[in-house]
Amino acid sequence: MIINKIKEFRAWENMKQEDLAKLVGVRRETIGNLEKGRYNPSLVLAWNIAKVFRVTIEEIFTVTDDSL
């Protein structure tokens, strides 16, 4: 399973889901589904989200042991 901290990073930046979605080229619903764990991002999307927040992918996304 992949868990993420997108919501926390958005809060730190005072950013709405819609704002992040526009910056990375997806729909707002995609960001919502990512935050709720309903959707795993492609590597490109994960990379783009990390670039927006100026952090590494690993700072936002973590793979838990139960998915291995």
PyMOL commands that set and color helices and strands:
alter all, ss='L'
color gray80, all
select helices_A, chain A and resi 6-12+17-24+28-35+43-53+57-60+65-67
alter helices_A, ss='H'
color red, helices_A
select strands_A, chain A and resi 2-4+61-63
alter strands_A, ss='S'
color yellow, strands_A
deselect
rebuild
show_as cartoon
